[in-house]
């Protein structure tokens, strides 16, 4: 007779460490950046820099209008990852290496391409580290942000403990 937690684990359709392979790739759905997103992020972050809130200022710099905060784009990329059809059995995000390579405008529809670029075990037998590469693009096919995210993920079955050699005398 199996326990309730065994049934939950069996029904878990997320990808676990041992089911993930380097080169695995998927596309996320999309999200359209709105003025409400930009203003809410400005209020949340306290970043009311003119390029985000003043059309005339942004236009004087050569942009068609206000541009979204870089960190708003990163947050949206993370949200797109979390809503994608391909789901990892994530425990926690460990960090990001990220570049802002183009402006995100109000009205842009963002979509992310995600690729597994690395895997490594941890000292904990029940988890591993997955590195995901991101390419965040607009509806025009322009890359606006790119980078990597390291995530700790569950293993479906704990790996056997590593053998430890006895100390030399």
Secondary structure, DSSP 4 states (H G I P E B T S, - for coil): ---HHHHHHHH--SBPGGG--TT-EEEEEEEE--HHHHHHHHHHH----HHHH-HHHHHHTT-SS-B--HHHHHHHHHHHHHHSSS-B-EEEEEEEEEEE-S--BTTPEEEEEEEEEEEEE-SSTTEEEEEEEEEEE-TTS-EEEEEEEEEEEE-SSPPPPPP-PPPP-
